[in-house]
Amino acid sequence: MSSAAALLLALALARGAGAAGGESDLLWQLPAGEACRLRLVNDAGAVEVLTGGTAARLLGVAGRTRAEATATEDAILLTVSAPPDAAPGESRVILEAPGACELFLRAGQGEIEVHGPRLGRLAAETTTGDITLWVGPSGGVAAELATSGEITVDFSVTIDYFPHQEPAKHGKITTGVGASSARLTSLQGAIRVLRLRPGQFENRSLETGVGP
């Protein structure tokens, strides 16, 4: 899989004393007739998930981060978890996936950050964790946003307010021809849809992170 076709996802798993540990679920809807090669990386090592047909298997280790994969003919569910006393490097994981896959991400109290060229639909969901979607310098996006937390965007957005329900704010962004589709939902976390600057991620690898 070439990096040009890859989608990068950074998930900071929730942790805390007395907690059961952080956990994130990632569901890939596979393109018809294609296999997917996914890579999970943290400071302690890497896990690769190879899928094809109904098979899914994990290769390698990722320190104390646990990863379990199950697959059907057209989808793979990867559950990633970390213990409550995990070090920062163990509680932040980065995943690489083909941009054509449809993705559903759920991180609970953890944060989700996504960037890279996307052809498939994206849905991301948290309870209190923040969600950040980076859009390429010349790319368009059609995004539906819902949260009671802050909404920060680099695009024109319409926001409707529903004070007696949660999430209380519902936003909509539509810009660019052939825009990729995204649905970002959090009960109380911040949602950001930001424009990448040219070359912003050029010098960053999977191992070093995916921040601006």
N, C-alpha and C positions, 0 to 999 in steps of 0.2 A: 504494500500500500504506500503510495507516495504521499509525502507530507502536504503537497498542494491539494490533495483531495481529502485531507483529514480535518476532523472537527475535534477541537480540544475542549475538555470539560474539567474544571477544577472544582472539587468538592471539599469543603472544610467540614469534617464530621463534628457534630456536637459532642462535647465531653464535659465532665464535671464530677466533683466528689460525690459519691453516693449514687451516681447515675448508672444506668445499665450500659452505657457506652453509646457512641454515635453509630447511626446506620443510615445508609442511602440505598435506594432501589433505582436501578436504571433498566428500562425496557427498550430494546432496539427492535423495531419492525424492519426486518431485512428486505432489501430490494429483491424482486422476483428473480430467481435463478442465480443469486449471488451468495457467496460466502463472505463472512466478515472476520477480520482479524483486529482484535481490540487489545489495547495495552494499558495497564494500570501501573502507575509509577508513584513511589514516594521515596523519602530519603533512605529507606532501609532496603530497597530492592524493587523488583518488578514482577508483575503477573501478566501473562498473555492469555487471552481467551480466543481460541480458534473455533469457529463455527462453520458448519456446512451440512445442509440437510437438517436432520434432527439431532446431530451430534454437537456437543459443546464440551470443551475440556480446558482446564486451567494448567498453565505451565509456569514454573518458577515460584518464587515467594515474594511477599511484600512486607517483611518484618512482622510486626504484630497486627497489621491490618489483615482482616480476613475477607476473602472473596469467594462467593459461591455462585455457580452458573447453572442455569437450567435452560433448555431450549425446546422449541417446537419447530415445525417446518418453516415457519415464517417469522419467528421472533426469538429473542434471547433475553432472559431476565438475569441481571447481574446484581447481587446483593453484596454491598461492601460495608464492613463494620470495623470499629476500632474500640478497644477497651477504654473505660472511663479515665484511667491514669496514663493514657497514651501521650507521648511527647508530641510537640507541635508538628514535627516532620512526619509522624505516624498518623496524625489526625487529618492531614491534608493530602488528598490523592488527586492524581491527574489521569484522565482517561483520553485515549485517542480512538476515534471511531470514523469510519467512512462517512463523508458528507452526505451521501445519498440515502443513508438510513433515516427512517423516522424514529424519533427519540422521545421517550417519556422519562423524566427524571424526578425523583422524590427524595428530599433531603431532610425533612423534619426541621430541627433547629439548626442544622448545618447550612452553610452557604453554597450557592451554585454560581459558577462563572463559566460562560461559554464564548468561544470565538472560533473563527475558521469558516471557510466556504461551506454553505449548506444548501442542499437541494431538497432534502426531505423535511417534513414538518417537525416542529419541536414543541414539546410541552414540558414545563418545569413547575414544580410545586413544592412549597415549604410551609411550615407553620409560622415560625418566627425568623427563620434564616433569610438573609438577603439573596436576591437573584440579580445577576448582571449579565446582560447580553451585549456583546460587542459586534458591531456591524462594520463591514469593510468600507474603505474610503469611498468606493464607487458603488457599493451595494445598496439595494433597497430592502425594506422590511415591512411586512404586514403583521402587526403584533396586537394582541389583546392582553391587557394588563388588569389585574385585580388585586388590591391589597388595602388594608387599613393603615399601612405605614406610608413612608415617603415614596413618591414617584419622581424620578429624575431622568430626563430624556434630552437627547440632542436633536430631536425631530419635532415636527408639529404634532400635537396630540390633543384629542378631545377627551375630557374627563367628566363623568357623571358621578354624582354623590348620592349615596344611599345611607343616611345617618343611622338608620335603625336596623342595619344588617351588617354582617361581616363576611367577606371584605366590604368596606364601606365606599371604596373608590374604584371605579371601573374606567379604564382608559383604552383608547384605540389609536393606533398609528398605522397609516398607510402611505408609503412613499416609494417611488421608483418602479420601473417596469420590471416584471418578472420577479417581484419581491418574494423573499422566502417568508414562510409562515411560522409564527411563534405564538404560543399561549403561555403567559407567565402569571402564576397565581401564588399568593401568600396571604395568610391571615393577618399578620402584623409586620412582616419583614419589608425592608426597602426593596423597590424594584427599579433597576436602571437599564435603559437602552441607550447605549453610547456609540458614537462614531469613532472608529479607529483612525489614528493619524497614519499617514504613509510611513511604512517601516517600523511601526511601533513595536511589533513583536518579532522582528527579523532576527534579533540576536538572542532570542530566548528558546531554550530547548524544553522538552518534556520534563527533564530532570530538574530544571531550575525554576519552573513555575510559569504561570500565564497571567501575570499582572501587568498593568500598563507601565 
